[in-house]
Every structure is written in structure tokens, then in C-alpha cells.
Amino acid sequence: MKAKTLLINFLIFLTLIFLLELSAGLFLKEDNSNEFQGIKRCIQLREHEPGKKFIVQPDSVYKAFTENLDTGTFNVLIDKHGFISNHSISEEKDKVIFFGGSTTECLYMPDTLRFPYLVEKRLGERGYNVKVYNSGVSGNNSMHSLNNLINKGIPLNPKYCVLMHNINDLNILLYEGSYFNDNPSKKLVMDMPQSAKANLKGSLLLVIQNIFSNTISLIKQNSYSKNPRDEFEKTRNNTTNNLKSELYSKSIRTFIQTCKNFNIQPILVTQFNRLSPPFNGIIYENPKNKLKHKGHSIEKYSEQYKSFNDTIRAISLRENTKLIDLDSLVKENNMLYDVCHLNSSGSLFVSKIISDSLSNWMEKNNI
């Protein structure tokens, strides 16, 4: 019965797409005048859709390369700013924003065990009136977080901005050579559709997507399970190993200076990981296979990863910026389900470290 319903919805979906294309062709004519319209572009703001609520569950392909992963389905609620919601109601609080990738996002655990949520809860129990925002998005690097800081973070007038980036920056610089690249999901600037025809088609497609959201989600999930998406597919075979690590340092320092220019206290965080030898076990198989196409070894990758954490420490000293050294403090392998992602046990542990650090700084600043 479910299969029949899915098939009917899919056929209706295809029919509507066909009618949309036909209607747009009949009623919307392109402007063929001599005036060249040019190409409109925009900054790609990598965020979750504001106001969206969805459920995530790791599929069998994802789980195959993990250990100690929380099981079940997990709720994700996005607030009006595009941040993962901590269920707070009042906005009249001192604000803390966590910026990062999937290691900050913490999707695969109950929403009340994600460490940004727990930090707000722990600080509240200590008498601090603080609202915490989780800006983590899978795949985001420090340059994406800089965009989010400028366009979303600064208008909220936060007291602290906490930045944790490493592995996504390492990957983008290793595979693309620069933050400024043409990778469809990673590039900072993207083209926009121009014509009325394209805009109408885009709007109607969005309506159709919402109507058939469950069907489309199921199709995407099944597609991912059978053929996992590789964001660096076109550059896996690049042979250059000239890692431009200085770009990482520049990006981090730009984030810090931007915070300071707007009277926001930046906090740097080194990234927890299991990238230490011996590299035996299922969690290393996926990165090993991907690095092999690059002519890279996981041993070399581990050294580069650790050098990025060292860069964070060095920048903290040079820029007189607060540091939470999670890389040195999270040592139990059972707190991470792969090379760099926390499970709920690790999230609880990390939340205490961050809460202790923040409360100490807040006490000194009489917040």
C-alpha cells in the first residue's frame, strides 16, 4: 500500500513538472532584445531553512563506518534566524553563538543532548541569563561561518561567538586548494536564475516540493543510501599536495577581527578527534578510501589535522583570544562515533567543559 501511494505521488509530481514546463514555455517569452541582462550572483549563506522542522536518522551506509553512535530518530527544529533551536522563548538575554560544521551541529543525538543546548541549560542553572544559538551546519568551513557571522550573527549583538573549525577547512583546502572555488555545495558565490520564466518555475517547484515533501524526502533518503553523495567527487583524483594552510590562519584571524570590531568576544575551540595511530577499525575505512584517491595517507592527513589544531592554539596566543582546548581534553574514544563527531556521551562531557569556561569568564566580566 505504501509503495502504491509513493508511486502515485511520484507520477503526480512528474505530471505537474511537465505542465509547469509547458505553461512556462507558452506564457512566458524570454526577452530577446539586444540588451544583455548579465548574471546575478549572491553569497551562498549555508544554513538550515529558517522555521523548518525535520527528523534525521543515520542510514545503513552512514552507520556502517561508525562506533558508539546513538540510535533512533532525532528531531531538528530551526528557529527564525536559521539556527538550530534550543527551545528558548525569551530573546532578552546575553547571547552566545556557536559556529562550526557538523561537529557543532550534533544532529545524530536527542535535541536536548546537543552541547550548545546543554551549555545554555548549565549556565542557566548557575544563574546566568544566557541564550545560546547553534549555527553548526554540516560541511561548513570557517569562511562559511564568517559569512554567517556578518549576515546573521552580528545583528543579534552577541556577547560571545564560539568558533570550532578544522576538518572541513582541511578538506576544502586539500581537495579544492582554496576557499574560493567552484564546488557547487562549497563555493562562496553562486549564480541566480534571471528570467521571469526561471523565477516562476523556481517558485512553483518550491510549492510542489512542499506539497510532496514526504515523498521527496523518501526518494532522497533511498538515493543516498544506495549512492552516497561525494562533495569532492570531481577533485578526489587531484595529485597536488600543496596544502595552503596559511589560508586557514587568515580565515580564522579574519573571524576574530570581525568579532572584535563589533565588540563581540571571540572564543576559539580546538576540534576533538580520533585521528591518532594505530588507524585500525571501521571508523577509519571511509577516510582511508577517500584519501587513497588523493594519493594521500591517513597518517599524513592526521598530521595536517593536528597542525590545524596547533594553528588555533597559536592564533589564540598571538591574538590574545580565549581558547577552549577540546582536542587536549576529549581523550575517550567512546565519546566519538567516528574520527571527529561526538555522540551524546561526548556531548555531555564537552558541554561541561565549555560551560565551566564560559561561567568563569562571565564571572570575571560581571555578566
N, C-alpha and C positions, 0 to 999 in steps of 0.2 A: 504493500500500500504506500509506504514511504517512497519507494523507488518510482512508483507511478506518479505520485504527486510532484516529485522532483522533476521528472521528465516533462510533465505538463507545464510546470512553471518555466522550465528552460525553453520549451518551444514557444510559449507566450513571449518570453523575453526576446528571443531571436526575431519573432514576428514584429514586435514593437521597434526593434533596432532597424529592421528593414523599412518599416513605414516611416520612421524618423528620417532615414537617409533619403527616401523617395520624396518626402514632403519638403525637406530642406532643399533638394535639388530643383523642385518645381517652383517653390515660392520665394526662395532667396537666391538672387543672382549676384555673383561676385562683381565688384567694381572693376571694370576693365579699362578705366581711364588711364591716361598717361602718368598720373600721379602715383609714385611708388610709396606704398604705405609703410615700408620698413618693418622691423621686427621689434615687438615689445618684449621686454625682459623683466624679470623680477628676481629678488633674492629668495632663495628656497629656504623657508622657515620650517625646518624639520621639527614637527611637533605632533602630538596627538590631536585629533579633531576636538575643538572645544565643545563641551556639553555632551560628549559621546559616552556611552556606557557599553561595555562589551565583556565577554568572558573568554579567557585564554586557557588552553590546555596543551601541554607539550605532546607532540605526536610521537609515534613509534620511532621515526627516523632520528628525531632530536634526542629521545630518551636513550637510544642505543649507545650513545657516546657519553653518558653521564653516570655519576655515582652520587648517592645521598640526595637525590632530587625529590622535592616534595611532590606528592601525588594528589590528583584530583583536578578540579576546575577552579579557576581563580577569577574573581571579579576585578574589573578595572573601571573606575569612574573618573572621567576627565572633567575638570572644572571649566569655568567660562574663560579662563586665561590659557587653556591648553596644557595645564599641569595635571599630573596625577593627583586626585583629590585625597586629602586627609580627613574628610568629613567635617571639617571645621565650619562653623556658621559665621561667626563674627570676623570681620575684616580689621577691626580696630585693635590690632596687636603689632608688636615688633615682629618683623618678617625675616625669615631665613629662607634662602632659595638654594637647593641642591642642584648643581649642573653636572651632567655626565651622560654616559651611554646606558647600555643595558645593565651594567653593574650598579648603577644608581636606580634605574627603573624598577628592578626587582619584580618582574611580572610573575614569575612562577613560584608564588607563595601567597598565602592569605593576605588580603589588603591590610589587615591590622598587624601584620608582622613585617611589613616593609620598613627598613630602618629610618627613612625620613619621617614616616608616621610615628614610629616609636620615639624618635628624638623629640618631636612635639609633645608627645604624651609624657615622657620622662621629665622634660623641662617644666611642663605644666604642674606635675606633681611636686616639683621643687619650688613652686610659686612664681615661675616666670611666665608672663603673658605673651607667648610666642606663637606665631602661625608659621608653619613650615610648608614650603612648596617643593614638590618633586618634579624637576624639569628633565629627568632622565628619559632618553629615547634611544632605543636600540640602534646602534650604528653611528650615533652622533660622535663627532670628534670635537676637539677644543675650539675649532673655528665655528662649528655649528653652535656651540654654546656661547661663543662671543656674539653671534647674531641674535640668539635668544636673549642674552643679557641686555643688549642695546634696545631691542624692539619690544621685549616683554618684561624683563627684569627691572630695569631702571625705573619705568613708570610706577612700579609698585613701591618704590622707595624703601628697599630692604635695609636692614642693619648689617646683615652678613650674606655673602654669596660664597658657597662652598663648591669647589671645583675638583672633580676627580676624573682625570683622563689619562689613559696610557695606551691600551691595546688598540683602540680604534684609530688613534693618531699614528701608532706604529704601522698598522695595516695600510692606511691610506698613503703614507709616505713610502712604504716598502713597495706597494703594488702600482701606485699611480705616480709617485715621485714628487707630488706636491698637493697641497690643499686645493689648489686652483686647477681643476681637472674637468674632464667631460664625462666622468662616470655618472650615469643617469640618476642614481639614487644618492650620490655623494656631492655632486657639484654644487657650488655656492650660488650660481646664477643660472636661471633656466628661462627658456623661451615661453611666451604665452601665445595662445591662439588669437588670431587677429580678426577675422571676418565675423559679420553678424551670423553667418551660417555656422561657423565653428562655435561661436558663443551659444547659439540656440541649441546646437547638438550637445554641447557640453552640459548645458542646464537640464535638458530633457533626460540625458543619460544619468545625471545625478538623481533626478526624480525616480527613474526606473531602478537605479541602484538601491535607493531607499526602500522602494516597494518590494523588491526581491532580495533584500539584504541577507536573509537567512539562506536562500538558495545560493547566492553568490559566495557567501562565506563558506558554505559546504564545498562548493566547487574549488575554491581557493585552497581549502584545507586538504582536500583529496589530491589536488595537483601538487601541493608542497610535499606531501607525504611520499609521492611517487618520484618526484623530481625536485629535490631541494634547490632553492634559488642560490646561486653563487654571485654575489655582488661584484666580485673581481674576476669573473669568468674570462673577460677579454684580455686581462693583464696577468693572469697566472703564469704564463709562459715567458714573460719578460725576463731577460737574463741579467739586466743591470742590478747590481747590489749596492749602488751608490746611495745609501740612505741619507737624506738631507735632514739630519736630526736637529740642525740649527733652526729649521722652520718650526719645529715643535717648541723650542725655547722661546722663539719670537712670539708664537701664538699665545703661550701661557703668560708671558710678560705683558702682552697687549691686553689680555683679560684683566690682569692685576691693575694695570694703569687706568683702564677704563673704570673699574670699580672705584679706585681712589679719586678719580676726577669727579665722581658723583657722590663722594663721602660715604661710600659703601666699604665695609671691611671685608677684603677677600681672604679666604681660607683655602689653602692648598691641601690636597689629600693624596698620599701615595696609594697605589692600587694593590689590593690583596691578590694573591695568585698561588698557583701550584706549579709554577714553571721552574722547578728545581730538579736536578737529576737524582735518581735514575728516572728516565722518562718511560716507565713501564706502566701498562694499564690501559684500559679502554678510553679514558679521557684524553689520551694523547694521540689516539689513532687519527682522528679527524684533522687536527692541526698538522700532524706529520704528513698526511696525504696531500694537503693543500700546499704546504711549504715545499714538498718534493718537486712540484711543477715549477716552482720558482728557482730551483737549483739551490734551495736553502735547506738548512738542517734545523731541527728544533733546538739543538744546542746553541747555534748561532742566534736564533730567534730569542731564546731565553736571555742571552747576554744583552741583546738590544733592548729587550723589555726592561731588564733590570737597570740598564743605563738611563732609560726614560724616567724611572722612579728616582734615580740619583739626580737627574736633571731637576726634578721637582724639589728635592731637598736643597740643591744648590741655589735655585732661584729663590726659595724661601729665605735663605740666609742673605743673599745679595739684595733682595727687595724688602727685607725686614717684614716679611709676611708670615702670618700664623700658619703652622703646619700640623696636620694630624697624620702621623706616620703609620697608617694601617698595614702597610707592607711588612713592617717590623713587628707588628702586634698580633696579626692574624696568622697563627702558625699551625693550627689544627686542620688537617686535610678534610676532616669530616664536616667542616663548616662551609666547604665549597663543593658544588656538584660537578664542576669541570675545571678548566685551568684558571678561571677568573670570576666565576659567578657564585654568589652566596646562596645557600639555602636558608630556610627560616631560622635554623640554629645559629648560623653565621650572622644573619641579620640582627638577631637579638644581641649577640656579642658586640657587634660593631656599633649598634645604637647606644650602648652603654658608654663605649669609649668616646664617641662623638658628643654625647650628652654631657659627660664629665668635663670634656674640654670646653664646650660652649658655656656651661654654667660657671666654670672658673673664670673665663674671660668676661662674662656678663657681670659677675660679682665685682671684678676689678673695675669695670666701667660703670658700675652702679645702674645697670639696666633693670 
